[in-house]
């Protein structure tokens, strides 16, 4: 799971790829639509989509009427894994802050 999260975070490190993810949250999109929306060339967007595809964040969706057309959509699994990891980190910090609060309260009581 750690390698998957590393791959996800590396893919999301680029602002254009994060913007593409945001756009794909609204539904599948063609690469040309994404390129135009973010004012990048088609080859540049293709490279970004390749990274997102290799990291398993997006997948190609077949189009019935036109085999040449490609659509991309989000895959939920990598985001679920990332969310679970972030929840573990948040739990750690909540526990740490709770322990610190308890420590401060004990010290205040012992000073009285």
N, CA, C and O atoms as a MOPAC input file, in Angstrom:
PM7 MOZYME 1SCF
protein

 N      0.82800 1    -1.19700 1     0.00000 1
 C      0.00000 1     0.00000 1     0.00000 1
 C      0.86900 1     1.25700 1     0.00000 1
 O      0.48700 1     2.27000 1    -0.58700 1
 N      2.02600 1     1.20600 1     0.64800 1
 C      2.89800 1     2.37900 1     0.70700 1
 C      3.36400 1     2.78600 1    -0.68300 1
 O      3.42900 1     3.97600 1    -0.99100 1
 N      3.68900 1     1.80900 1    -1.52500 1
 C      4.13500 1     2.12600 1    -2.88700 1
 C      3.00600 1     2.78100 1    -3.67500 1
 O      3.24900 1     3.69600 1    -4.46200 1
 N      1.77500 1     2.32000 1    -3.46700 1
 C      0.62500 1     2.92300 1    -4.15400 1
 C      0.42600 1     4.37000 1    -3.71900 1
 O      0.15700 1     5.23700 1    -4.55000 1
 N      0.55500 1     4.62900 1    -2.43600 1
 C      0.39600 1     5.99600 1    -1.93200 1
 C      1.52100 1     6.88300 1    -2.44600 1
 O      1.29000 1     8.03700 1    -2.80800 1
 N      2.74200 1     6.34300 1    -2.47900 1
 C      3.85900 1     7.10800 1    -3.03200 1
 C      3.58500 1     7.49000 1    -4.48300 1
 O      3.81700 1     8.62800 1    -4.88900 1
 N      3.09600 1     6.54100 1    -5.24900 1
 C      2.78700 1     6.77900 1    -6.66500 1
 C      1.66900 1     7.81400 1    -6.79500 1
 O      1.72300 1     8.67800 1    -7.67100 1
 N      0.67200 1     7.73300 1    -5.94200 1
 C     -0.43900 1     8.68900 1    -5.96800 1
 C      0.05300 1    10.09500 1    -5.63600 1
 O     -0.26600 1    11.05100 1    -6.34300 1
 N      0.82400 1    10.21900 1    -4.56900 1
 C      1.32100 1    11.53600 1    -4.18000 1
 C      2.25100 1    12.12200 1    -5.22700 1
 O      2.21400 1    13.32600 1    -5.48100 1
 N      3.08300 1    11.29400 1    -5.83600 1
 C      3.98200 1    11.77800 1    -6.89400 1
 C      3.17300 1    12.28600 1    -8.08000 1
 O      3.50300 1    13.32000 1    -8.66200 1
 N      2.12500 1    11.56800 1    -8.43400 1
 C      1.28800 1    11.99900 1    -9.56600 1
 C      0.55700 1    13.29400 1    -9.24400 1
 O      0.37900 1    14.13700 1   -10.12300 1
 N      0.13600 1    13.46000 1    -8.00100 1
 C     -0.61600 1    14.65000 1    -7.60600 1
 C      0.28000 1    15.85100 1    -7.31300 1
 O     -0.21900 1    16.94100 1    -7.03300 1
 N      1.59000 1    15.66100 1    -7.37400 1
 C      2.51300 1    16.75900 1    -7.07600 1
 C      2.47100 1    17.86100 1    -8.12500 1
 O      2.82900 1    19.00200 1    -7.83500 1
 N      2.04500 1    17.54100 1    -9.32200 1
 C      2.01200 1    18.52700 1   -10.39700 1
 C      0.66500 1    19.25800 1   -10.41100 1
 O     -0.38300 1    18.61300 1   -10.36000 1
 N      0.68000 1    20.59500 1   -10.47900 1
 C     -0.58500 1    21.34500 1   -10.45600 1
 C     -1.50400 1    21.06300 1   -11.64400 1
 O     -2.72500 1    21.07900 1   -11.48900 1
 N     -0.94600 1    20.80500 1   -12.81600 1
 C     -1.79900 1    20.50600 1   -13.98100 1
 C     -2.51900 1    19.18500 1   -13.76300 1
 O     -3.69500 1    19.05100 1   -14.10300 1
 N     -1.82300 1    18.21700 1   -13.20200 1
 C     -2.47400 1    16.92700 1   -12.94400 1
 C     -3.55100 1    17.06000 1   -11.87600 1
 O     -4.59900 1    16.42300 1   -11.97600 1
 N     -3.30600 1    17.88200 1   -10.85200 1
 C     -4.36100 1    18.10900 1    -9.84800 1
 C     -5.56300 1    18.79600 1   -10.47500 1
 O     -6.70400 1    18.47000 1   -10.14700 1
 N     -5.32100 1    19.74100 1   -11.37200 1
 C     -6.43200 1    20.40800 1   -12.06000 1
 C     -7.20400 1    19.41000 1   -12.91800 1
 O     -8.43300 1    19.45600 1   -12.97800 1
 N     -6.48600 1    18.51600 1   -13.57800 1
 C     -7.15200 1    17.49000 1   -14.38500 1
 C     -8.02100 1    16.59900 1   -13.50300 1
 O     -9.14100 1    16.24900 1   -13.87300 1
 N     -7.49500 1    16.23400 1   -12.33300 1
 C     -8.28400 1    15.42200 1   -11.39300 1
 C     -9.54200 1    16.18100 1   -10.98900 1
 O    -10.63000 1    15.60700 1   -10.94700 1
 N     -9.39700 1    17.46400 1   -10.69500 1
 C    -10.56800 1    18.27000 1   -10.32300 1
 C    -11.58900 1    18.30200 1   -11.44700 1
 O    -12.78900 1    18.18600 1   -11.19800 1
 N    -11.12700 1    18.45800 1   -12.67500 1
 C    -12.05200 1    18.48200 1   -13.81600 1
 C    -12.73100 1    17.13200 1   -13.99900 1
 O    -13.91600 1    17.07400 1   -14.32700 1
 N    -11.99500 1    16.05200 1   -13.79000 1
 C    -12.56000 1    14.71400 1   -13.97100 1
 C    -13.54100 1    14.33700 1   -12.86500 1
 O    -14.30800 1    13.38500 1   -13.01200 1
 N    -13.51800 1    15.07500 1   -11.76900 1
 C    -14.52400 1    14.82000 1   -10.71800 1
 C    -15.92700 1    15.11400 1   -11.23100 1
 O    -16.90800 1    14.57400 1   -10.71800 1
 N    -16.02100 1    15.95900 1   -12.23100 1
 C    -17.32900 1    16.31200 1   -12.79600 1
 C    -17.77900 1    15.31400 1   -13.85700 1
 O    -18.91200 1    15.38500 1   -14.33300 1
 N    -16.90800 1    14.39300 1   -14.22900 1
 C    -17.27300 1    13.37300 1   -15.20500 1
 C    -16.15300 1    13.14900 1   -16.20000 1
 O    -15.18900 1    13.91300 1   -16.24500 1
 N    -16.28200 1    12.08900 1   -17.00300 1
 C    -15.24700 1    11.76600 1   -17.98800 1
 C    -15.02500 1    12.92000 1   -18.97100 1
 O    -15.95000 1    13.65400 1   -19.31900 1
 N    -13.77600 1    13.05300 1   -19.40100 1
 C    -13.40100 1    14.12700 1   -20.32700 1
 C    -12.44900 1    13.57400 1   -21.38700 1
 O    -11.72600 1    12.60300 1   -21.16100 1
 N    -12.47400 1    14.22100 1   -22.53900 1
 C    -11.51400 1    13.91600 1   -23.60000 1
 C    -10.21400 1    14.65100 1   -23.29600 1
 O    -10.23700 1    15.72100 1   -22.68800 1
 N     -9.08100 1    14.09000 1   -23.71200 1
 C     -7.80100 1    14.77400 1   -23.49200 1
 C     -7.78100 1    16.18800 1   -24.07000 1
 O     -7.22100 1    17.10200 1   -23.46500 1
 N     -8.39200 1    16.36600 1   -25.24000 1
 C     -8.40400 1    17.69700 1   -25.86600 1
 C     -9.16300 1    18.70600 1   -25.00700 1
 O     -8.77400 1    19.87100 1   -24.92400 1
 N    -10.23400 1    18.26500 1   -24.37600 1
 C    -10.98800 1    19.15800 1   -23.48300 1
 C    -10.12600 1    19.60100 1   -22.30800 1
 O    -10.12500 1    20.77200 1   -21.92700 1
 N     -9.39600 1    18.65100 1   -21.74300 1
 C     -8.54000 1    18.96600 1   -20.60300 1
 C     -7.40900 1    19.90200 1   -21.01700 1
 O     -7.08600 1    20.85300 1   -20.30500 1
 N     -6.80900 1    19.62500 1   -22.17500 1
 C     -5.71500 1    20.47300 1   -22.65800 1
 C     -6.20000 1    21.90100 1   -22.86300 1
 O     -5.52600 1    22.85000 1   -22.46400 1
 N     -7.36000 1    22.05700 1   -23.48100 1
 C     -7.89900 1    23.39900 1   -23.73000 1
 C     -8.24900 1    24.10900 1   -22.42400 1
 O     -8.01900 1    25.31000 1   -22.28300 1
 N     -8.79900 1    23.37100 1   -21.48600 1
 C     -9.21200 1    23.97400 1   -20.20900 1
 C     -8.02000 1    24.52100 1   -19.43300 1
 O     -8.14700 1    25.52000 1   -18.72500 1
 N     -6.87100 1    23.88000 1   -19.56000 1
 C     -5.71200 1    24.28900 1   -18.77600 1
 C     -4.63400 1    24.95200 1   -19.62300 1
 O     -3.51800 1    25.19500 1   -19.16400 1
 N     -4.99600 1    25.23800 1   -20.87000 1
 C     -4.10400 1    25.96800 1   -21.77600 1
 C     -2.73000 1    25.30900 1   -21.89800 1
 O     -1.69400 1    25.96600 1   -21.79900 1
 N     -2.75100 1    23.99600 1   -22.11600 1
 C     -1.53000 1    23.25600 1   -22.41300 1
 C     -1.73200 1    22.54600 1   -23.74700 1
 O     -2.86400 1    22.33300 1   -24.18100 1
 N     -0.64600 1    22.18800 1   -24.38200 1
 C     -0.74900 1    21.50700 1   -25.67600 1
 C     -1.24700 1    20.07100 1   -25.47800 1
 O     -1.17500 1    19.51500 1   -24.38200 1
 N     -1.74600 1    19.49900 1   -26.55400 1
 C     -2.22500 1    18.11200 1   -26.50300 1
 C     -1.11400 1    17.14700 1   -26.08800 1
 O     -1.36500 1    16.26200 1   -25.27000 1
 N      0.12100 1    17.28400 1   -26.62600 1
 C      1.18200 1    16.37100 1   -26.18100 1
 C      1.50600 1    16.50200 1   -24.68700 1
 O      1.77400 1    15.50500 1   -24.01700 1
 N      1.48100 1    17.72400 1   -24.17800 1
 C      1.73900 1    17.92600 1   -22.74900 1
 C      0.63500 1    17.25900 1   -21.92400 1
 O      0.92100 1    16.58200 1   -20.93700 1
 N     -0.61300 1    17.44800 1   -22.32400 1
 C     -1.70800 1    16.81600 1   -21.58600 1
 C     -1.61400 1    15.30200 1   -21.68600 1
 O     -1.90900 1    14.60000 1   -20.71900 1
 N     -1.20900 1    14.79300 1   -22.83700 1
 C     -1.04800 1    13.34400 1   -22.97700 1
 C     -0.02300 1    12.80500 1   -21.98400 1
 O     -0.22200 1    11.73800 1   -21.40300 1
 N      1.06500 1    13.53500 1   -21.79000 1
 C      2.08100 1    13.10800 1   -20.81900 1
 C      1.51000 1    13.10900 1   -19.40200 1
 O      1.76000 1    12.18600 1   -18.62600 1
 N      0.74800 1    14.14100 1   -19.07000 1
 C      0.13400 1    14.19600 1   -17.73900 1
 C     -0.85700 1    13.05100 1   -17.55300 1
 O     -0.89000 1    12.42100 1   -16.49600 1
 N     -1.65300 1    12.78600 1   -18.56800 1
 C     -2.62100 1    11.69100 1   -18.46600 1
 C     -1.92200 1    10.34300 1   -18.36400 1
 O     -2.40900 1     9.44000 1   -17.68500 1
 N     -0.79100 1    10.20400 1   -19.03100 1
 C     -0.02500 1     8.96000 1   -18.93600 1
 C      0.44100 1     8.74300 1   -17.48900 1
 O      0.35900 1     7.63200 1   -16.96600 1
 N      0.92500 1     9.80200 1   -16.85500 1
 C      1.35100 1     9.69500 1   -15.44800 1
 C      0.16000 1     9.31800 1   -14.56700 1
 O      0.27000 1     8.44400 1   -13.70800 1
 N     -0.96700 1     9.97500 1   -14.78200 1
 C     -2.16800 1     9.68200 1   -13.98900 1
 C     -2.65200 1     8.25800 1   -14.23100 1
 O     -3.12400 1     7.59400 1   -13.30800 1
 N     -2.53400 1     7.79000 1   -15.46800 1
 C     -2.94300 1     6.42500 1   -15.79100 1
 C     -2.00400 1     5.41200 1   -15.13700 1
 O     -2.46000 1     4.41400 1   -14.57900 1
 N     -0.69400 1     5.66600 1   -15.20400 1
 C      0.27300 1     4.74000 1   -14.59800 1
 C      0.12600 1     4.69200 1   -13.07600 1
 O      0.38500 1     3.66200 1   -12.45300 1
 N     -0.28400 1     5.79600 1   -12.49300 1
 C     -0.48900 1     5.82200 1   -11.04300 1
 C     -1.86200 1     5.26400 1   -10.67000 1
 O     -2.21000 1     5.18100 1    -9.49200 1
 N     -2.63200 1     4.88600 1   -11.68000 1
 C     -3.95700 1     4.27400 1   -11.52200 1
 C     -5.01000 1     5.24600 1   -10.99300 1
 O     -6.05900 1     4.82200 1   -10.50700 1
 N     -4.73100 1     6.56000 1   -11.08600 1
 C     -5.71800 1     7.54800 1   -10.65200 1
 C     -6.83400 1     7.72900 1   -11.67000 1
 O     -7.96500 1     8.05500 1   -11.31100 1
 N     -6.51300 1     7.51700 1   -12.93700 1
 C     -7.51500 1     7.62000 1   -13.99900 1
 C     -7.44200 1     6.38000 1   -14.87500 1
 O     -6.47000 1     5.62600 1   -14.84500 1
 N     -8.48700 1     6.19500 1   -15.64700 1
 C     -8.51500 1     5.10200 1   -16.61200 1
 C     -9.19400 1     5.58100 1   -17.87600 1
 O     -9.98400 1     6.52500 1   -17.86000 1
 N     -8.87300 1     4.91500 1   -18.97400 1
 C     -9.52400 1     5.22200 1   -20.23900 1
 C    -10.88700 1     4.54900 1   -20.26700 1
 O    -11.05800 1     3.43000 1   -19.78400 1
 N    -11.84500 1     5.25200 1   -20.84100 1
 C    -13.19200 1     4.73100 1   -20.97900 1
 C    -13.44600 1     4.52400 1   -22.46600 1
 O    -13.29300 1     5.46500 1   -23.24400 1
 N    -13.82800 1     3.32800 1   -22.88000 1
 C    -14.10100 1     3.12100 1   -24.30500 1
 C    -15.33200 1     3.89700 1   -24.75700 1
 O    -16.30500 1     4.03800 1   -24.01600 1
 N    -15.26700 1     4.39400 1   -25.98200 1
 C    -16.39300 1     5.09900 1   -26.58300 1
 C    -16.94600 1     4.19200 1   -27.67500 1
 O    -16.22900 1     3.81600 1   -28.60200 1
 N    -18.20700 1     3.84700 1   -27.56100 1
 C    -18.81000 1     2.87000 1   -28.47400 1
 C    -18.77200 1     3.30000 1   -29.93300 1
 O    -18.43300 1     2.49800 1   -30.80300 1
 N    -19.11100 1     4.54100 1   -30.21000 1
 C    -19.27200 1     4.99200 1   -31.59100 1
 C    -17.97100 1     5.30500 1   -32.30500 1
 O    -17.93400 1     5.30900 1   -33.53600 1
 N    -16.89400 1     5.56800 1   -31.56000 1
 C    -15.65700 1     6.01100 1   -32.17200 1
 C    -14.47100 1     5.40400 1   -31.43400 1
 O    -14.12500 1     5.83500 1   -30.33400 1
 N    -13.85200 1     4.40100 1   -32.04700 1
 C    -12.73200 1     3.71600 1   -31.41000 1
 C    -11.50900 1     4.61800 1   -31.27700 1
 O    -10.62200 1     4.33200 1   -30.47300 1
 N    -11.44900 1     5.68200 1   -32.03700 1
 C    -10.31000 1     6.59900 1   -31.96100 1
 C    -10.42100 1     7.55400 1   -30.77700 1
 O     -9.40900 1     8.04700 1   -30.27800 1
 N    -11.62600 1     7.81000 1   -30.33500 1
 C    -11.84300 1     8.76500 1   -29.24100 1
 C    -11.54100 1     8.10100 1   -27.90900 1
 O    -11.90300 1     6.95000 1   -27.66300 1
 N    -10.87200 1     8.85700 1   -27.06300 1
 C    -10.58600 1     8.38100 1   -25.71400 1
 C    -11.20700 1     9.33400 1   -24.71500 1
 O    -11.16800 1    10.55300 1   -24.88200 1
 N    -11.77000 1     8.76500 1   -23.68900 1
 C    -12.26700 1     9.51600 1   -22.54600 1
 C    -11.51600 1     9.01400 1   -21.32200 1
 O    -11.13000 1     7.84800 1   -21.24300 1
 N    -11.32000 1     9.90800 1   -20.38200 1
 C    -10.67500 1     9.53700 1   -19.12900 1
 C    -11.63100 1     9.80200 1   -17.98200 1
 O    -12.39200 1    10.76900 1   -17.99100 1
 N    -11.57300 1     8.91300 1   -16.98600 1
 C    -12.37200 1     9.10300 1   -15.78200 1
 C    -11.53200 1     8.70400 1   -14.57300 1
 O    -10.52300 1     8.00800 1   -14.68600 1
 N    -11.98400 1     9.16900 1   -13.42600 1
 C    -11.28200 1     8.86500 1   -12.18000 1
 C    -11.53100 1     7.43000 1   -11.75100 1
 O    -12.57900 1     6.84700 1   -12.03100 1
 N    -10.54900 1     6.88100 1   -11.07100 1
 C    -10.70000 1     5.58500 1   -10.42000 1
 C    -10.75500 1     5.84700 1    -8.91800 1
 O     -9.90500 1     6.58100 1    -8.41300 1
 N    -11.69700 1     5.29400 1    -8.19100 1
 C    -11.83900 1     5.62100 1    -6.76600 1
 C    -10.81400 1     4.97100 1    -5.84900 1
 O    -10.50700 1     5.52500 1    -4.79400 1
 N    -10.27700 1     3.81500 1    -6.21600 1
 C     -9.44600 1     3.04700 1    -5.29500 1
 C     -8.20600 1     3.81100 1    -4.78000 1
 O     -7.95800 1     3.81000 1    -3.57500 1
 N     -7.43700 1     4.45300 1    -5.64900 1
 C     -6.26400 1     5.16300 1    -5.11500 1
 C     -6.63800 1     6.29200 1    -4.15100 1
 O     -5.90700 1     6.57100 1    -3.20000 1
 N     -7.76800 1     6.93200 1    -4.39900 1
 C     -8.20800 1     8.00700 1    -3.50600 1
 C     -8.69700 1     7.43300 1    -2.18000 1
 O     -8.51700 1     8.04800 1    -1.12900 1
 N     -9.31200 1     6.26000 1    -2.23100 1
 C     -9.72100 1     5.58200 1    -0.98800 1
 C     -8.49100 1     5.23800 1    -0.15300 1
 O     -8.47600 1     5.45500 1     1.05900 1
 N     -7.45500 1     4.69700 1    -0.80900 1
 C     -6.22100 1     4.34700 1    -0.10000 1
 C     -5.56400 1     5.58400 1     0.50300 1
 O     -5.10500 1     5.56100 1     1.64500 1
 N     -5.52400 1     6.65800 1    -0.27000 1
 C     -4.93300 1     7.90300 1     0.21900 1
 C     -5.73000 1     8.44700 1     1.40500 1
 O     -5.15300 1     8.89200 1     2.39800 1
 N     -7.04300 1     8.40700 1     1.29400 1
 C     -7.90500 1     8.86500 1     2.39200 1
 C     -7.69200 1     8.04700 1     3.65400 1
 O     -7.66300 1     8.60100 1     4.75300 1
 N     -7.54300 1     6.72800 1     3.51100 1
 C     -7.31500 1     5.86900 1     4.67200 1
 C     -5.97600 1     6.19700 1     5.32800 1
 O     -5.87700 1     6.23800 1     6.55400 1
 N     -4.95200 1     6.42900 1     4.51900 1
 C     -3.64100 1     6.79000 1     5.06300 1
 C     -3.70600 1     8.13600 1     5.78100 1
 O     -3.16900 1     8.28300 1     6.88000 1
 N     -4.36200 1     9.11500 1     5.16200 1
 C     -4.49100 1    10.43100 1     5.79700 1
 C     -5.26400 1    10.33500 1     7.10300 1
 O     -4.96000 1    11.04700 1     8.06100 1
 N     -6.25300 1     9.46600 1     7.14700 1
 C     -7.00700 1     9.27200 1     8.38900 1
 C     -6.11500 1     8.70400 1     9.49400 1
 O     -6.25200 1     9.08300 1    10.65700 1
 N     -5.20900 1     7.80100 1     9.13700 1
 C     -4.27100 1     7.25900 1    10.12100 1
 C     -3.34900 1     8.35300 1    10.65700 1
 O     -3.07400 1     8.41700 1    11.85500 1
 N     -2.87800 1     9.20900 1     9.75500 1
 C     -2.00700 1    10.31100 1    10.16900 1
 C     -2.78100 1    11.26100 1    11.08400 1
 O     -2.26400 1    11.70000 1    12.11100 1
 N     -4.01000 1    11.57300 1    10.70900 1
 C     -4.81900 1    12.48000 1    11.51700 1
 C     -5.10100 1    11.87100 1    12.89500 1
 O     -5.06900 1    12.57600 1    13.90300 1
 N     -5.37100 1    10.58700 1    12.93800 1
 C     -5.60700 1     9.90600 1    14.21300 1
 C     -4.36800 1     9.99800 1    15.09500 1
 O     -4.47600 1    10.24800 1    16.29600 1
 N     -3.18700 1     9.79600 1    14.50300 1
 C     -1.94200 1     9.91300 1    15.25000 1
 C     -1.83600 1    11.28700 1    15.90000 1
 O     -1.55700 1    11.39500 1    17.09400 1
 N     -2.05900 1    12.34300 1    15.10700 1
 C     -1.91800 1    13.70000 1    15.64400 1
 C     -3.00600 1    14.01200 1    16.65800 1
 O     -2.74300 1    14.71800 1    17.63100 1
 N     -4.19700 1    13.51600 1    16.46500 1
 C     -5.26500 1    13.71700 1    17.45200 1
 C     -4.89400 1    13.05000 1    18.77100 1
 O     -5.09800 1    13.61700 1    19.84500 1
 N     -4.34600 1    11.83600 1    18.67800 1
 C     -3.90500 1    11.13500 1    19.89400 1
 C     -2.78300 1    11.90400 1    20.58600 1
 O     -2.77400 1    12.02800 1    21.81000 1
 N     -1.83800 1    12.41900 1    19.80100 1
 C     -0.72400 1    13.17900 1    20.37000 1
 C     -1.23100 1    14.43900 1    21.07500 1
 O     -0.80400 1    14.74900 1    22.18800 1
 N     -2.12700 1    15.15000 1    20.43400 1
 C     -2.67000 1    16.36900 1    21.03300 1
 C     -3.50400 1    16.05800 1    22.27200 1
 O     -3.47600 1    16.80400 1    23.25100 1
 N     -4.24100 1    14.95700 1    22.22300 1
 C     -5.01400 1    14.53900 1    23.39200 1
 C     -4.10500 1    14.19900 1    24.55900 1
 O     -4.39000 1    14.56800 1    25.69800 1
 N     -3.00800 1    13.49600 1    24.28300 1
 C     -2.05100 1    13.14400 1    25.33800 1
 C     -1.40500 1    14.40100 1    25.90800 1
 O     -1.19800 1    14.49300 1    27.11800 1
 N     -1.09000 1    15.35500 1    25.06600 1
 C     -0.49400 1    16.60500 1    25.53800 1
 C     -1.48500 1    17.37100 1    26.41100 1
 O     -1.10400 1    17.92300 1    27.44300 1
 N     -2.73200 1    17.40700 1    26.01000 1
 C     -3.77100 1    18.08400 1    26.79400 1
 C     -3.89700 1    17.43100 1    28.16700 1
 O     -3.99000 1    18.12200 1    29.18200 1
 N     -3.89900 1    16.10300 1    28.19600 1
 C     -3.97400 1    15.38300 1    29.47100 1
 C     -2.75500 1    15.69100 1    30.34000 1
 O     -2.88600 1    15.86900 1    31.55100 1
 N     -1.59600 1    15.75100 1    29.74000 1
 C     -0.35700 1    16.05700 1    30.45900 1
 C     -0.43600 1    17.45200 1    31.09600 1
 O     -0.10700 1    17.62200 1    32.27000 1
 N     -0.86600 1    18.43000 1    30.32800 1
 C     -0.99300 1    19.80200 1    30.83600 1
 C     -2.00000 1    19.84700 1    31.98200 1
 O     -1.76000 1    20.50700 1    32.99300 1
 N     -3.12000 1    19.15200 1    31.83300 1
 C     -4.13400 1    19.14500 1    32.87900 1
 C     -3.58900 1    18.51100 1    34.16900 1
 O     -3.86500 1    19.00000 1    35.26500 1
 N     -2.81800 1    17.42800 1    34.03900 1
 C     -2.22600 1    16.78100 1    35.22400 1
 C     -1.22500 1    17.70900 1    35.91800 1
 O     -1.18800 1    17.79100 1    37.14600 1
 N     -0.42800 1    18.39300 1    35.12800 1
 C      0.55400 1    19.33200 1    35.70700 1
 C     -0.13500 1    20.47100 1    36.43500 1
 O      0.30800 1    20.89500 1    37.50200 1
 N     -1.23600 1    20.97400 1    35.84500 1
 C     -1.96000 1    22.06900 1    36.49800 1
 C     -2.57100 1    21.60200 1    37.80200 1
 O     -2.56300 1    22.34000 1    38.78700 1
 N     -3.10400 1    20.38300 1    37.82600 1
 C     -3.69700 1    19.84600 1    39.05800 1
 C     -2.62900 1    19.62500 1    40.12500 1
 O     -2.87100 1    19.85300 1    41.31000 1
 N     -1.45300 1    19.18400 1    39.70400 1
 C     -0.39600 1    18.90400 1    40.69000 1
 C      0.20000 1    20.18700 1    41.26500 1
 O      0.78900 1    20.14100 1    42.34500 1
 N      0.07600 1    21.30000 1    40.60800 1
 C      0.58600 1    22.58400 1    41.09400 1
 C     -0.33800 1    23.21800 1    42.11700 1
 O      0.07500 1    24.11300 1    42.85400 1
 N     -1.55600 1    22.77400 1    42.17000 1
 C     -2.54000 1    23.37000 1    43.09200 1
 C     -2.35000 1    22.91200 1    44.47300 1
 O     -3.09200 1    23.31800 1    45.36700 1

